Amino acid sequence: MKKLFKSFLILSAIAMAIPCFAQTPNTLTKKEKKAGWELLFNGKDFSGWRQCNGTAMPANWVIEDNAMKVFTGEGKKPGQGANGDILYQNKKFKNFELSVDWKASKMGNSGIFYYVREVPGKPIYYAAPEVQVLDNVDATDNKLANHLAGSLYDMLPADPKTVNPAGEWNTIVIRVKDGKVTHTQNGKKVVEYTLWSKEWDDLVANSKFKNFPGFTEGISKEGYIGLQDHGYPIWFRNIKIKELPRKTREARLFNGEDITNWDKYGTELWYVKDGLLVCESGPDKQYGYLATREYYDDFDLTVEFKQEADGNSGVFIRSFVEEKDVKVNGWQVEVAPKGFDTGGIYESYGRGWLIQIPDEKENILKQGEWNTMRIRVQGDNVQTWLNGEEMVNIRDEKIGAGQGRIALQIHDGGGIKVLWRNLHLQTL
């Protein structure tokens, strides 16, 4: 027995003497690199990061012990926040697996966001799902189960509760694949749900986001990764992501019977007759829009249209409509009478015409007859074709950063009537 005990002591001493080579924070192993993982934070500076709806990093973010740390903003008390929400600006993501290490201070509160869509004047949580970061024990926001760490904030509680105490590191893995989402916290799956489903709509309707257009109009299908400033010290490190294969799909935007899955803006007329979608000026003779409820970023869209009376209309891409003023923000592929650049691209705010069609292509439009418009949008590139002939091919940084819906337009002035059919879309 004494010999066995002595042997045990010797083996224990040897084991303690062997150094433990833990992976250096904010690095990738050869295996991770081969699997397609990439770092979003290098541990040294904020390369690739900026304030949401801003151009630079907020002052209350610092690098500390190989982690990015947010702390209480100047003149703020803990919990008030400091307008310091940030996002990784170098790339938007669709299907991915995101892994983040985080550590909360006592009473700490923050969040990790995906599919972030920047809405001017609105906070990061206005139009993006939040994975909660929290000190479950002492945080003031720990009264509701779906506000605890790892939860889909204000919608689904993390179960089981796997968070470590304040001051200790946690790892959250968020996996998003074709709308199916899981949260895995410290090695255990705690949340599972499906975006853009009836389940999702019900979750939104029963949450604080039920009156947020950023949610009710539809969460984007692509966006930035973001982190929240809630006014408490929180640390983040080992922020890494692996993109997953995307599945293309086809969609028939108009079913030939009604305008289900579209939203109408303004008082102008939109109706279905003889299997055709009709837009027609109403008595107010103002702008009107019919927008898809779903957001589309990269796609190849084919539509057929016939202009009756004045055919001044258009197809908006990556756009959103302000309901109060019936004002559209985005980019229009022009549909207009001959001589007015059908197939050209117009920005509805700021720059106006981005590209008009060559004069010699004006005769490609067949007024009073059916025309076929094809619009291909991928990244910052937009191409249009009319009746099989290419009209424009443009690259634009602002379009590349844009997100939103597809919308059909009625121009103001009255006397407009355009018929639409065969609205077919394939995602890219």
Secondary structure, DSSP 8 states (H G I E B T S, - for coil): -HHHHHHHHHHHHHHHHS------TT---HHHHHHTEEES--SSS-TTEEETTSSS--TTEEEETTEEEE---TT--TTS--S--EEEEEEEESSEEEEEEEEE-TT-EEEEEEEE---TTS-GGGSS-EEEEE-TTT-TT-SSGGGSTTSBTTTB--SS-----TTS-EEEEEEEETTEEEEEETTEEEEEEETTSHHHHHHHHTSGGGG-HHHHT---SSEEEEE---SS-EEEEEEEEEE------EEES--SS--TTEEEESSSEEEEETTEEEEE--TT---EEEEEEEE-SSEEEEEEEEEEEB--EEEEEEEEEETTTTEEEEEEEEE-STTS-TT-EEETTTTEEEE---GGGGGGS-TTSEEEEEEEEETTEEEEEETTEEEEEEE-HHHHH---EEEEEE-SSS-EEEEEEEEEEEE-
